[in-house]
Each structure stands twice: as structure tokens, then as C-alpha cells.
Amino acid sequence: NIERLVKAKLNPLIVPGYDGFNAATYPKGFVAQAYWAVSVLCTVWSVSYITQTFTFGSLENCWTALGGHGFVPHAFFLGLWLLLELLPVKKQRPAAADKGTKAA
């Protein structure tokens, strides 16, 4: 859900013009490259944090491992989700307005 919100709300602000699929539409420049690097690092960190519990084999071991982080990542994910939910979506103009035609 957080990834969907990031794509819908942050991508249009930070990397405008990127369609999400075609690498040729990704903007050039420091901000876009830094955003990409931070996104990759956050993805790797969150996946490793979430999947670490699958190897422990018992609920007690999982609670010990997650408690070792002070449950800070859980609070971070919750805060990020709330922030993204409250962030307004950038509105796009209708296609007819871009072409300069009027709707009848």
C-alpha cells in the first residue's frame, strides 16, 4: 500500500513525466537519481526487515528480533503511511485541455 501511495503521490512531484514503465521517460538530473537511489535503499531495507522473521521459526524468536529494533520500523511505516494518505494527489489536466480543443 505504501508503494502504491508513493507512486501516485510522490512520483508526480519528484519525477514528473515518468510514466512508471518506460525508462526513457525517467528524468535526468541529480534529484531524480538521488530519489531513485533512496528508493532502492528503502526497498532493500524494508524487505530485509520484514522477511527476517520468516527464518526464525517461532513467534518468540520473531518478537525478540523485532523487539531488538524497538519496533521503530513499524512506527516509521505507520507514520509514512499516514503522511502519504494525507498528502493530496497532484491533479492532471484532461487531455482535451492539453490539445486546446473545447468539449461541445
Biopython code that builds the backbone (N, CA, C, O; Angstrom):
import numpy as np
from Bio.PDB.StructureBuilder import StructureBuilder

atoms = [
    (1, "ASN", "N", (0.822, -1.189, 0.000)),
    (1, "ASN", "CA", (0.000, 0.000, 0.000)),
    (1, "ASN", "C", (0.874, 1.264, 0.000)),
    (1, "ASN", "O", (0.537, 2.246, -0.660)),
    (2, "ILE", "N", (1.968, 1.242, 0.721)),
    (2, "ILE", "CA", (2.850, 2.407, 0.756)),
    (2, "ILE", "C", (3.475, 2.636, -0.614)),
    (2, "ILE", "O", (3.600, 3.778, -1.056)),
    (3, "GLU", "N", (3.870, 1.557, -1.290)),
    (3, "GLU", "CA", (4.459, 1.707, -2.620)),
    (3, "GLU", "C", (3.456, 2.322, -3.598)),
    (3, "GLU", "O", (3.821, 3.165, -4.418)),
    (4, "ARG", "N", (2.208, 1.905, -3.512)),
    (4, "ARG", "CA", (1.165, 2.461, -4.382)),
    (4, "ARG", "C", (0.980, 3.949, -4.107)),
    (4, "ARG", "O", (0.829, 4.737, -5.040)),
    (5, "LEU", "N", (0.991, 4.336, -2.845)),
    (5, "LEU", "CA", (0.837, 5.745, -2.490)),
    (5, "LEU", "C", (2.038, 6.577, -2.945)),
    (5, "LEU", "O", (1.869, 7.711, -3.393)),
    (6, "VAL", "N", (3.234, 6.028, -2.833)),
    (6, "VAL", "CA", (4.427, 6.745, -3.289)),
    (6, "VAL", "C", (4.351, 6.983, -4.793)),
    (6, "VAL", "O", (4.636, 8.082, -5.268)),
    (7, "LYS", "N", (3.963, 5.946, -5.540)),
    (7, "LYS", "CA", (3.863, 6.091, -6.993)),
    (7, "LYS", "C", (2.799, 7.106, -7.383)),
    (7, "LYS", "O", (2.979, 7.857, -8.341)),
    (8, "ALA", "N", (1.698, 7.135, -6.651)),
    (8, "ALA", "CA", (0.602, 8.039, -7.004)),
    (8, "ALA", "C", (0.842, 9.475, -6.543)),
    (8, "ALA", "O", (0.404, 10.417, -7.204)),
    (9, "LYS", "N", (1.531, 9.650, -5.421)),
    (9, "LYS", "CA", (1.618, 10.988, -4.830)),
    (9, "LYS", "C", (3.002, 11.622, -4.892)),
    (9, "LYS", "O", (3.101, 12.835, -5.077)),
    (10, "LEU", "N", (4.064, 10.853, -4.745)),
    (10, "LEU", "CA", (5.403, 11.440, -4.761)),
    (10, "LEU", "C", (6.026, 11.457, -6.152)),
    (10, "LEU", "O", (6.694, 12.423, -6.520)),
    (11, "ASN", "N", (5.814, 10.402, -6.921)),
    (11, "ASN", "CA", (6.421, 10.368, -8.252)),
    (11, "ASN", "C", (6.053, 11.575, -9.107)),
    (11, "ASN", "O", (6.949, 12.141, -9.735)),
    (12, "PRO", "N", (4.788, 12.009, -9.173)),
    (12, "PRO", "CA", (4.482, 13.186, -9.994)),
    (12, "PRO", "C", (5.174, 14.465, -9.506)),
    (12, "PRO", "O", (5.408, 15.377, -10.299)),
    (13, "LEU", "N", (5.497, 14.538, -8.229)),
    (13, "LEU", "CA", (6.165, 15.724, -7.689)),
    (13, "LEU", "C", (7.678, 15.696, -7.927)),
    (13, "LEU", "O", (8.277, 16.725, -8.237)),
    (14, "ILE", "N", (8.290, 14.525, -7.784)),
    (14, "ILE", "CA", (9.742, 14.431, -7.832)),
    (14, "ILE", "C", (10.242, 14.074, -9.230)),
    (14, "ILE", "O", (11.249, 14.622, -9.679)),
    (15, "VAL", "N", (9.564, 13.177, -9.915)),
    (15, "VAL", "CA", (9.979, 12.770, -11.261)),
    (15, "VAL", "C", (8.806, 12.955, -12.232)),
    (15, "VAL", "O", (8.258, 11.974, -12.735)),
    (16, "PRO", "N", (8.423, 14.211, -12.496)),
    (16, "PRO", "CA", (7.295, 14.437, -13.405)),
    (16, "PRO", "C", (7.644, 13.962, -14.825)),
    (16, "PRO", "O", (8.781, 14.078, -15.283)),
    (17, "GLY", "N", (6.650, 13.442, -15.479)),
    (17, "GLY", "CA", (6.854, 12.956, -16.832)),
    (17, "GLY", "C", (7.196, 11.484, -16.907)),
    (17, "GLY", "O", (7.118, 10.887, -17.980)),
    (18, "TYR", "N", (7.574, 10.884, -15.783)),
    (18, "TYR", "CA", (7.890, 9.452, -15.785)),
    (18, "TYR", "C", (6.590, 8.675, -15.724)),
    (18, "TYR", "O", (5.758, 8.903, -14.846)),
    (19, "ASP", "N", (6.420, 7.747, -16.672)),
    (19, "ASP", "CA", (5.167, 7.001, -16.733)),
    (19, "ASP", "C", (5.152, 5.753, -15.856)),
    (19, "ASP", "O", (4.123, 5.086, -15.757)),
    (20, "GLY", "N", (6.265, 5.430, -15.227)),
    (20, "GLY", "CA", (6.322, 4.281, -14.339)),
    (20, "GLY", "C", (6.745, 2.992, -15.019)),
    (20, "GLY", "O", (6.960, 1.985, -14.345)),
    (21, "PHE", "N", (6.869, 3.002, -16.334)),
    (21, "PHE", "CA", (7.218, 1.789, -17.065)),
    (21, "PHE", "C", (8.407, 1.988, -18.000)),
    (21, "PHE", "O", (9.323, 1.166, -18.029)),
    (22, "ASN", "N", (8.392, 3.059, -18.751)),
    (22, "ASN", "CA", (9.393, 3.299, -19.783)),
    (22, "ASN", "C", (10.583, 4.059, -19.189)),
    (22, "ASN", "O", (10.440, 5.197, -18.741)),
    (23, "ALA", "N", (11.747, 3.426, -19.190)),
    (23, "ALA", "CA", (12.940, 4.059, -18.624)),
    (23, "ALA", "C", (13.353, 5.305, -19.397)),
    (23, "ALA", "O", (14.022, 6.180, -18.847)),
    (24, "ALA", "N", (12.967, 5.396, -20.658)),
    (24, "ALA", "CA", (13.322, 6.564, -21.469)),
    (24, "ALA", "C", (12.609, 7.826, -20.983)),
    (24, "ALA", "O", (13.076, 8.935, -21.246)),
    (25, "THR", "N", (11.484, 7.673, -20.278)),
    (25, "THR", "CA", (10.745, 8.836, -19.788)),
    (25, "THR", "C", (11.237, 9.304, -18.417)),
    (25, "THR", "O", (10.773, 10.326, -17.912)),
    (26, "TYR", "N", (12.180, 8.557, -17.804)),
    (26, "TYR", "CA", (12.683, 8.953, -16.488)),
    (26, "TYR", "C", (13.557, 10.187, -16.640)),
    (26, "TYR", "O", (14.459, 10.198, -17.478)),
    (27, "PRO", "N", (13.310, 11.235, -15.845)),
    (27, "PRO", "CA", (14.081, 12.476, -15.993)),
    (27, "PRO", "C", (15.544, 12.300, -15.611)),
    (27, "PRO", "O", (15.895, 11.438, -14.805)),
    (28, "LYS", "N", (16.371, 13.117, -16.195)),
    (28, "LYS", "CA", (17.800, 13.134, -15.873)),
    (28, "LYS", "C", (18.034, 14.196, -14.802)),
    (28, "LYS", "O", (17.211, 15.094, -14.627)),
    (29, "GLY", "N", (19.127, 14.097, -14.104)),
    (29, "GLY", "CA", (19.468, 15.108, -13.113)),
    (29, "GLY", "C", (19.713, 14.511, -11.743)),
    (29, "GLY", "O", (19.422, 13.343, -11.489)),
    (30, "PHE", "N", (20.253, 15.341, -10.869)),
    (30, "PHE", "CA", (20.644, 14.881, -9.541)),
    (30, "PHE", "C", (19.448, 14.466, -8.699)),
    (30, "PHE", "O", (19.488, 13.421, -8.050)),
    (31, "VAL", "N", (18.383, 15.263, -8.696)),
    (31, "VAL", "CA", (17.225, 14.974, -7.848)),
    (31, "VAL", "C", (16.600, 13.636, -8.232)),
    (31, "VAL", "O", (16.279, 12.831, -7.359)),
    (32, "ALA", "N", (16.429, 13.398, -9.509)),
    (32, "ALA", "CA", (15.827, 12.143, -9.958)),
    (32, "ALA", "C", (16.720, 10.953, -9.613)),
    (32, "ALA", "O", (16.219, 9.914, -9.184)),
    (33, "GLN", "N", (18.026, 11.088, -9.793)),
    (33, "GLN", "CA", (18.933, 9.991, -9.477)),
    (33, "GLN", "C", (19.005, 9.744, -7.967)),
    (33, "GLN", "O", (19.065, 8.594, -7.533)),
    (34, "ALA", "N", (19.001, 10.807, -7.169)),
    (34, "ALA", "CA", (19.005, 10.657, -5.710)),
    (34, "ALA", "C", (17.708, 10.004, -5.236)),
    (34, "ALA", "O", (17.734, 9.160, -4.340)),
    (35, "TYR", "N", (16.576, 10.386, -5.826)),
    (35, "TYR", "CA", (15.285, 9.781, -5.488)),
    (35, "TYR", "C", (15.311, 8.290, -5.801)),
    (35, "TYR", "O", (14.823, 7.480, -5.014)),
    (36, "TRP", "N", (15.886, 7.922, -6.961)),
    (36, "TRP", "CA", (15.976, 6.519, -7.339)),
    (36, "TRP", "C", (16.849, 5.752, -6.332)),
    (36, "TRP", "O", (16.479, 4.660, -5.900)),
    (37, "ALA", "N", (18.000, 6.319, -5.959)),
    (37, "ALA", "CA", (18.912, 5.651, -5.026)),
    (37, "ALA", "C", (18.264, 5.471, -3.659)),
    (37, "ALA", "O", (18.376, 4.402, -3.060)),
    (38, "VAL", "N", (17.590, 6.498, -3.161)),
    (38, "VAL", "CA", (16.913, 6.404, -1.867)),
    (38, "VAL", "C", (15.787, 5.374, -1.938)),
    (38, "VAL", "O", (15.575, 4.628, -0.982)),
    (39, "SER", "N", (15.076, 5.325, -3.040)),
    (39, "SER", "CA", (14.000, 4.343, -3.209)),
    (39, "SER", "C", (14.530, 2.914, -3.170)),
    (39, "SER", "O", (13.932, 2.042, -2.538)),
    (40, "VAL", "N", (15.650, 2.675, -3.845)),
    (40, "VAL", "CA", (16.242, 1.336, -3.847)),
    (40, "VAL", "C", (16.712, 0.961, -2.444)),
    (40, "VAL", "O", (16.463, -0.157, -1.991)),
    (41, "LEU", "N", (17.381, 1.867, -1.757)),
    (41, "LEU", "CA", (17.860, 1.587, -0.399)),
    (41, "LEU", "C", (16.705, 1.314, 0.561)),
    (41, "LEU", "O", (16.776, 0.393, 1.375)),
    (42, "CYS", "N", (15.651, 2.108, 0.468)),
    (42, "CYS", "CA", (14.490, 1.892, 1.341)),
    (42, "CYS", "C", (13.801, 0.571, 1.043)),
    (42, "CYS", "O", (13.344, -0.114, 1.958)),
    (43, "THR", "N", (13.724, 0.209, -0.233)),
    (43, "THR", "CA", (13.111, -1.066, -0.599)),
    (43, "THR", "C", (13.917, -2.234, -0.055)),
    (43, "THR", "O", (13.350, -3.163, 0.521)),
    (44, "VAL", "N", (15.232, -2.199, -0.229)),
    (44, "VAL", "CA", (16.091, -3.278, 0.269)),
    (44, "VAL", "C", (15.992, -3.371, 1.789)),
    (44, "VAL", "O", (15.875, -4.470, 2.332)),
    (45, "TRP", "N", (16.036, -2.243, 2.477)),
    (45, "TRP", "CA", (15.963, -2.235, 3.936)),
    (45, "TRP", "C", (14.625, -2.772, 4.427)),
    (45, "TRP", "O", (14.589, -3.604, 5.333)),
    (46, "SER", "N", (13.527, -2.308, 3.841)),
    (46, "SER", "CA", (12.216, -2.736, 4.324)),
    (46, "SER", "C", (11.956, -4.207, 4.029)),
    (46, "SER", "O", (11.365, -4.905, 4.853)),
    (47, "VAL", "N", (12.386, -4.685, 2.872)),
    (47, "VAL", "CA", (12.190, -6.106, 2.550)),
    (47, "VAL", "C", (13.007, -6.978, 3.489)),
    (47, "VAL", "O", (12.513, -8.003, 3.960)),
    (48, "SER", "N", (14.244, -6.593, 3.770)),
    (48, "SER", "CA", (15.063, -7.405, 4.678)),
    (48, "SER", "C", (14.508, -7.362, 6.105)),
    (48, "SER", "O", (14.563, -8.368, 6.812)),
    (49, "TYR", "N", (13.977, -6.218, 6.536)),
    (49, "TYR", "CA", (13.388, -6.120, 7.875)),
    (49, "TYR", "C", (12.150, -6.996, 7.985)),
    (49, "TYR", "O", (11.969, -7.707, 8.973)),
    (50, "ILE", "N", (11.308, -6.944, 6.978)),
    (50, "ILE", "CA", (10.044, -7.680, 7.044)),
    (50, "ILE", "C", (10.269, -9.182, 6.894)),
    (50, "ILE", "O", (9.618, -9.972, 7.578)),
    (51, "THR", "N", (11.175, -9.583, 6.014)),
    (51, "THR", "CA", (11.363, -11.013, 5.763)),
    (51, "THR", "C", (12.282, -11.698, 6.767)),
    (51, "THR", "O", (12.390, -12.924, 6.741)),
    (52, "GLN", "N", (12.941, -10.965, 7.642)),
    (52, "GLN", "CA", (13.829, -11.610, 8.600)),
    (52, "GLN", "C", (13.086, -12.549, 9.531)),
    (52, "GLN", "O", (13.667, -13.520, 10.016)),
    (53, "THR", "N", (11.836, -12.286, 9.786)),
    (53, "THR", "CA", (11.087, -13.103, 10.737)),
    (53, "THR", "C", (10.747, -14.484, 10.190)),
    (53, "THR", "O", (10.446, -15.391, 10.966)),
    (54, "PHE", "N", (10.787, -14.663, 8.875)),
    (54, "PHE", "CA", (10.440, -15.967, 8.304)),
    (54, "PHE", "C", (11.482, -17.035, 8.625)),
    (54, "PHE", "O", (11.168, -18.225, 8.595)),
    (55, "THR", "N", (12.697, -16.639, 8.927)),
    (55, "THR", "CA", (13.767, -17.617, 9.172)),
    (55, "THR", "C", (13.861, -18.046, 10.632)),
    (55, "THR", "O", (14.619, -18.964, 10.947)),
    (56, "PHE", "N", (13.126, -17.421, 11.515)),
    (56, "PHE", "CA", (13.291, -17.715, 12.937)),
    (56, "PHE", "C", (12.495, -18.915, 13.413)),
    (56, "PHE", "O", (12.886, -19.543, 14.397)),
    (57, "GLY", "N", (11.419, -19.253, 12.772)),
    (57, "GLY", "CA", (10.715, -20.494, 13.066)),
    (57, "GLY", "C", (9.768, -20.477, 14.246)),
    (57, "GLY", "O", (8.985, -21.415, 14.397)),
    (58, "SER", "N", (9.798, -19.468, 15.084)),
    (58, "SER", "CA", (8.846, -19.427, 16.191)),
    (58, "SER", "C", (8.463, -17.980, 16.487)),
    (58, "SER", "O", (9.215, -17.048, 16.203)),
    (59, "LEU", "N", (7.304, -17.824, 17.048)),
    (59, "LEU", "CA", (6.806, -16.481, 17.360)),
    (59, "LEU", "C", (7.691, -15.779, 18.390)),
    (59, "LEU", "O", (7.912, -14.572, 18.296)),
    (60, "GLU", "N", (8.195, -16.525, 19.365)),
    (60, "GLU", "CA", (9.040, -15.923, 20.400)),
    (60, "GLU", "C", (10.325, -15.346, 19.799)),
    (60, "GLU", "O", (10.757, -14.254, 20.169)),
    (61, "ASN", "N", (10.925, -16.085, 18.876)),
    (61, "ASN", "CA", (12.144, -15.589, 18.225)),
    (61, "ASN", "C", (11.853, -14.352, 17.375)),
    (61, "ASN", "O", (12.662, -13.427, 17.314)),
    (62, "CYS", "N", (10.695, -14.345, 16.723)),
    (62, "CYS", "CA", (10.318, -13.186, 15.910)),
    (62, "CYS", "C", (10.133, -11.948, 16.783)),
    (62, "CYS", "O", (10.616, -10.868, 16.443)),
    (63, "TRP", "N", (9.437, -12.105, 17.902)),
    (63, "TRP", "CA", (9.227, -10.968, 18.796)),
    (63, "TRP", "C", (10.556, -10.459, 19.347)),
    (63, "TRP", "O", (10.741, -9.253, 19.510)),
    (64, "THR", "N", (11.473, -11.367, 19.633)),
    (64, "THR", "CA", (12.792, -10.959, 20.125)),
    (64, "THR", "C", (13.540, -10.155, 19.072)),
    (64, "THR", "O", (14.139, -9.125, 19.382)),
    (65, "ALA", "N", (13.508, -10.623, 17.828)),
    (65, "ALA", "CA", (14.224, -9.921, 16.754)),
    (65, "ALA", "C", (13.605, -8.558, 16.470)),
    (65, "ALA", "O", (14.319, -7.561, 16.360)),
    (66, "LEU", "N", (12.288, -8.510, 16.353)),
    (66, "LEU", "CA", (11.629, -7.238, 16.068)),
    (66, "LEU", "C", (11.734, -6.284, 17.260)),
    (66, "LEU", "O", (11.865, -5.074, 17.078)),
    (67, "GLY", "N", (11.678, -6.821, 18.458)),
    (67, "GLY", "CA", (11.834, -6.003, 19.654)),
    (67, "GLY", "C", (13.236, -5.437, 19.781)),
    (67, "GLY", "O", (13.428, -4.391, 20.402)),
    (68, "GLY", "N", (14.222, -6.115, 19.198)),
    (68, "GLY", "CA", (15.590, -5.620, 19.203)),
    (68, "GLY", "C", (15.733, -4.314, 18.441)),
    (68, "GLY", "O", (16.651, -3.538, 18.702)),
    (69, "HIS", "N", (14.837, -4.071, 17.510)),
    (69, "HIS", "CA", (14.818, -2.801, 16.775)),
    (69, "HIS", "C", (13.953, -1.763, 17.483)),
    (69, "HIS", "O", (13.832, -0.629, 17.018)),
    (70, "GLY", "N", (13.359, -2.146, 18.595)),
    (70, "GLY", "CA", (12.498, -1.233, 19.332)),
    (70, "GLY", "C", (11.198, -0.931, 18.599)),
    (70, "GLY", "O", (10.516, 0.046, 18.909)),
    (71, "PHE", "N", (10.859, -1.764, 17.635)),
    (71, "PHE", "CA", (9.652, -1.572, 16.817)),
    (71, "PHE", "C", (9.625, -0.209, 16.133)),
    (71, "PHE", "O", (8.568, 0.261, 15.712)),
    (72, "VAL", "N", (10.799, 0.425, 16.025)),
    (72, "VAL", "CA", (10.900, 1.718, 15.338)),
    (72, "VAL", "C", (10.501, 1.607, 13.866)),
    (72, "VAL", "O", (9.791, 2.483, 13.373)),
    (73, "PRO", "N", (10.929, 0.565, 13.143)),
    (73, "PRO", "CA", (10.483, 0.463, 11.749)),
    (73, "PRO", "C", (8.969, 0.370, 11.608)),
    (73, "PRO", "O", (8.404, 0.921, 10.663)),
    (74, "HIS", "N", (8.306, -0.314, 12.529)),
    (74, "HIS", "CA", (6.839, -0.371, 12.469)),
    (74, "HIS", "C", (6.248, 1.029, 12.611)),
    (74, "HIS", "O", (5.331, 1.399, 11.878)),
    (75, "ALA", "N", (6.772, 1.798, 13.547)),
    (75, "ALA", "CA", (6.294, 3.176, 13.732)),
    (75, "ALA", "C", (6.618, 4.024, 12.500)),
    (75, "ALA", "O", (5.816, 4.871, 12.108)),
    (76, "PHE", "N", (7.785, 3.805, 11.888)),
    (76, "PHE", "CA", (8.157, 4.534, 10.679)),
    (76, "PHE", "C", (7.185, 4.227, 9.542)),
    (76, "PHE", "O", (6.709, 5.140, 8.867)),
    (77, "PHE", "N", (6.887, 2.939, 9.329)),
    (77, "PHE", "CA", (5.953, 2.558, 8.268)),
    (77, "PHE", "C", (4.571, 3.158, 8.514)),
    (77, "PHE", "O", (3.924, 3.627, 7.577)),
    (78, "LEU", "N", (4.119, 3.147, 9.757)),
    (78, "LEU", "CA", (2.819, 3.726, 10.088)),
    (78, "LEU", "C", (2.826, 5.235, 9.839)),
    (78, "LEU", "O", (1.884, 5.772, 9.256)),
    (79, "GLY", "N", (3.876, 5.914, 10.274)),
    (79, "GLY", "CA", (3.975, 7.363, 10.051)),
    (79, "GLY", "C", (4.057, 7.715, 8.574)),
    (79, "GLY", "O", (3.429, 8.676, 8.131)),
    (80, "LEU", "N", (4.822, 6.949, 7.807)),
    (80, "LEU", "CA", (4.929, 7.186, 6.368)),
    (80, "LEU", "C", (3.586, 6.968, 5.686)),
    (80, "LEU", "O", (3.192, 7.745, 4.816)),
    (81, "TRP", "N", (2.891, 5.921, 6.076)),
    (81, "TRP", "CA", (1.574, 5.643, 5.505)),
    (81, "TRP", "C", (0.606, 6.787, 5.801)),
    (81, "TRP", "O", (-0.115, 7.234, 4.909)),
    (82, "LEU", "N", (0.584, 7.263, 7.046)),
    (82, "LEU", "CA", (-0.307, 8.369, 7.406)),
    (82, "LEU", "C", (0.042, 9.635, 6.635)),
    (82, "LEU", "O", (-0.852, 10.334, 6.158)),
    (83, "LEU", "N", (1.326, 9.936, 6.508)),
    (83, "LEU", "CA", (1.764, 11.113, 5.767)),
    (83, "LEU", "C", (1.335, 11.035, 4.307)),
    (83, "LEU", "O", (0.839, 12.013, 3.747)),
    (84, "LEU", "N", (1.526, 9.877, 3.697)),
    (84, "LEU", "CA", (1.142, 9.717, 2.302)),
    (84, "LEU", "C", (-0.374, 9.746, 2.107)),
    (84, "LEU", "O", (-0.860, 10.223, 1.082)),
    (85, "GLU", "N", (-1.104, 9.247, 3.068)),
    (85, "GLU", "CA", (-2.568, 9.303, 2.973)),
    (85, "GLU", "C", (-3.068, 10.749, 3.035)),
    (85, "GLU", "O", (-4.050, 11.095, 2.379)),
    (86, "LEU", "N", (-2.401, 11.581, 3.814)),
    (86, "LEU", "CA", (-2.827, 12.977, 3.969)),
    (86, "LEU", "C", (-2.337, 13.880, 2.844)),
    (86, "LEU", "O", (-2.906, 14.947, 2.616)),
    (87, "LEU", "N", (-1.289, 13.465, 2.139)),
    (87, "LEU", "CA", (-0.737, 14.251, 1.049)),
    (87, "LEU", "C", (-1.717, 14.265, -0.121)),
    (87, "LEU", "O", (-2.166, 13.206, -0.560)),
    (88, "PRO", "N", (-2.056, 15.460, -0.635)),
    (88, "PRO", "CA", (-3.013, 15.494, -1.748)),
    (88, "PRO", "C", (-2.395, 14.950, -3.040)),
    (88, "PRO", "O", (-1.183, 15.018, -3.244)),
    (89, "VAL", "N", (-3.243, 14.420, -3.890)),
    (89, "VAL", "CA", (-2.817, 13.905, -5.187)),
    (89, "VAL", "C", (-2.698, 15.067, -6.150)),
    (89, "VAL", "O", (-3.567, 15.938, -6.191)),
    (90, "LYS", "N", (-1.609, 15.085, -6.937)),
    (90, "LYS", "CA", (-1.442, 16.124, -7.947)),
    (90, "LYS", "C", (-2.454, 15.866, -9.055)),
    (90, "LYS", "O", (-2.457, 14.797, -9.666)),
    (91, "LYS", "N", (-3.302, 16.836, -9.309)),
    (91, "LYS", "CA", (-4.341, 16.674, -10.316)),
    (91, "LYS", "C", (-3.752, 16.875, -11.704)),
    (91, "LYS", "O", (-2.930, 17.764, -11.929)),
    (92, "GLN", "N", (-4.196, 16.022, -12.633)),
    (92, "GLN", "CA", (-3.754, 16.137, -14.008)),
    (92, "GLN", "C", (-4.857, 16.780, -14.825)),
    (92, "GLN", "O", (-6.046, 16.574, -14.583)),
    (93, "ARG", "N", (-4.423, 17.571, -15.807)),
    (93, "ARG", "CA", (-5.398, 18.220, -16.678)),
    (93, "ARG", "C", (-5.978, 17.197, -17.641)),
    (93, "ARG", "O", (-5.293, 16.247, -18.021)),
    (94, "PRO", "N", (-7.231, 17.380, -18.039)),
    (94, "PRO", "CA", (-7.800, 16.477, -19.035)),
    (94, "PRO", "C", (-7.073, 16.588, -20.361)),
    (94, "PRO", "O", (-6.491, 17.630, -20.662)),
    (95, "ALA", "N", (-7.099, 15.535, -21.155)),
    (95, "ALA", "CA", (-6.391, 15.501, -22.434)),
    (95, "ALA", "C", (-6.914, 16.565, -23.383)),
    (95, "ALA", "O", (-6.141, 17.112, -24.170)),
    (96, "ALA", "N", (-8.218, 16.878, -23.333)),
    (96, "ALA", "CA", (-8.799, 17.891, -24.228)),
    (96, "ALA", "C", (-8.221, 19.270, -23.944)),
    (96, "ALA", "O", (-8.071, 20.074, -24.864)),
    (97, "ALA", "N", (-7.895, 19.558, -22.691)),
    (97, "ALA", "CA", (-7.341, 20.853, -22.321)),
    (97, "ALA", "C", (-5.907, 20.992, -22.848)),
    (97, "ALA", "O", (-5.470, 22.095, -23.175)),
    (98, "ASP", "N", (-5.183, 19.881, -22.928)),
    (98, "ASP", "CA", (-3.816, 19.924, -23.436)),
    (98, "ASP", "C", (-3.770, 20.229, -24.937)),
    (98, "ASP", "O", (-2.843, 20.886, -25.409)),
    (99, "LYS", "N", (-4.757, 19.759, -25.674)),
    (99, "LYS", "CA", (-4.756, 19.926, -27.118)),
    (99, "LYS", "C", (-5.385, 21.254, -27.554)),
    (99, "LYS", "O", (-5.350, 21.604, -28.733)),
    (100, "GLY", "N", (-5.942, 21.968, -26.624)),
    (100, "GLY", "CA", (-6.544, 23.268, -26.953)),
    (100, "GLY", "C", (-7.910, 23.147, -27.594)),
    (100, "GLY", "O", (-8.389, 24.103, -28.204)),
    (101, "THR", "N", (-8.550, 21.993, -27.471)),
    (101, "THR", "CA", (-9.885, 21.830, -28.025)),
    (101, "THR", "C", (-10.918, 22.032, -26.932)),
    (101, "THR", "O", (-10.641, 21.857, -25.746)),
    (102, "LYS", "N", (-12.082, 22.392, -27.350)),
    (102, "LYS", "CA", (-13.176, 22.606, -26.408)),
    (102, "LYS", "C", (-14.146, 21.449, -26.521)),
    (102, "LYS", "O", (-14.409, 20.941, -27.611)),
    (103, "ALA", "N", (-14.674, 21.041, -25.377)),
    (103, "ALA", "CA", (-15.697, 19.992, -25.385)),
    (103, "ALA", "C", (-17.029, 20.633, -25.756)),
    (103, "ALA", "O", (-17.348, 21.721, -25.275)),
    (104, "ALA", "N", (-17.800, 19.979, -26.595)),
    (104, "ALA", "CA", (-19.061, 20.538, -27.065)),
    (104, "ALA", "C", (-20.155, 20.334, -26.075)),
    (104, "ALA", "O", (-21.290, 20.747, -26.315)),
]
sb = StructureBuilder()
sb.init_structure("model")
sb.init_model(0)
sb.init_chain("A")
sb.init_seg("    ")
for serial, (resi, resn, name, xyz) in enumerate(atoms, 1):
    if name == "N":
        sb.init_residue(resn, " ", resi, " ")
    sb.init_atom(name, np.array(xyz, "f"), 0.0, 1.0, " ", f" {name:<3s}", serial, name[0])
structure = sb.get_structure()
